[in-house]
């Protein structure tokens, strides 16, 4: 981010009396919120869980309920003009997804300065707050979006027990303690509304990561125990998903959602396990197939062309994207998508 933008947002954040934070329900979104909230200790956070990931007028009721003087939208790819107009508050939108044009909003997107960059929202927010105390939260959030923090050497020096040296992103995420924190940040957002709210409230007060990892306080113990329970369910599903790996370039695993969604986490981990495959994890819910798609090569183009004309929508980052497809169109989508996958280069 440019220095003038960093200073501008920091000033707006620090002068807010009752800020409202709307953030994505993943590790990057949660970390972005935690960094901002812990910096000012004011306002309310709202997790955005809608599949379409579009902030629209459905949230106006929440705006009226909270009555914020400023709204900060974090790590969300779309905000409708109708929401902006009806919110009637200054809105600061910080994101790294494909750029969208909107009026009457302060929009900060890392792609504006470098269209080829991949800078998670957490990285941008960490620069904005300028607070080194929450380095561990910043690292967790950036890694949660499969990116290496620009400050990774500083993190290694301060937290060698979490990450002792530079290593490939897959090893960081699935073989280290900081990788365990990343997984926790995802999983603590699952469960009942009360449990999720309690977990986030605790995270706003945790002093250091070892309070959680070593369970040195009642708060840390609560978070760790919640994580363990959810992780056991995830491991069962992961073992089932691995059975779907064949000689095909496409690893497809679909399941009927019973309680919570693990599509993103399964797709991320399987993409590291099977780097020469395109991963499609789909959960069936209410007549829709909700997918997370990952690959070591750009795949979003294959997705968007495969859903064209279908009762579906989707998109995302080049190598990490998602889609929601009506069950009646599922077979047609798979036929198209498999054809696109067979044409991909770089998976040999």
C-alpha positions, 0 to 999 in steps of 0.5 A: 500500500502507498504510505499516504493510504496507510496513514489515511486509514490509520487516522480514520480508524483511530478517530472512530468512536464506534466502528463497525467491522464486516469481515470474511469468515476465514483466517484472513478475514478474522485476522484482519478484524482482530488486528484492527479491533485490538489496535483501537479496542472500540466497535463491533465485528460482524462475520460475513458468512453468506455464500455469495460473499457480496455485502448487500442491503441485507446488512443494513439492519445490522448497521442500524442496530450497531449505529456505527460512525464508520464502517470497515469492510475487510477481505470481501470481494463485492459490496453493492452500491445499494448497501453503500448508499443506504448505509449513510456512513463513511465506508473503508473497503480493504481487499485484494480480490479483483477490482470492482468500481463503486462510488462514495466508498474509500476503496483500497485494493492491493491490485490497484498498484500491482495487478499481478500481486497477491497480497492478503488483506491481513498484510495490508491491515498490518501495515495500516495499524503499524503495531508490532505487538500482534505480529503473530496474528498478522502472520497467521492471517497472511499464511491462512491465504496461502501467502508468505508474509513479507515480514516472515524473517521478523516472525521467525526471529521473534517466534522460533518455536512457531517457525524455526526457519524459512520453508515452503508454504505447504510445510509451514501450514501443515508441519509447524505450530504456526500452521496449527494456529492457521487451522485454529483460526479457521475452525474457531469460526465454525459452530454455534453462534454463541460459541463462535462469538465467545471464541472471537471475544477471547481472541481479542484479549489473548496476549500471545499465541502460547496462551492457546497452544500451551493452554496456559489460561482458562481462555486458551484452554477453552479455545484449544478444546473447541479446536480439538473437537472440530478438528476430529470431525475434519480429520474423518472427512479428510481421510474419506477425501483422500480415497478419491485420489485416482490417476485422474488429473482431477481429484473430486470429493463431494459430501452432504453437509451434516453440520459444518462446512470444511470445503475450503480446508479440505481443498487447501490441504489436498492441494498440498498433498496432490500438487499435480492435481486439480482439487474440487471439494463440493458439499451438497446443501439445499439443492446446491453444490458449493465448491472450493477449487484449488490447483498449482496452476491458474484455474479460475478461467476454467471455472468461469467458462464451465459455469457459463449459462448454468444456474451457478456463480463463482470466481476468486483468485487464479489458483484458489476459487469457488462456485455454487452450482445448482444440482440440476446443472452439476453433471454438465458442469463436471463434463465441461470442467473435466474437459478444461482440466485435461487441457491445462498445462503445468500439471505433469 
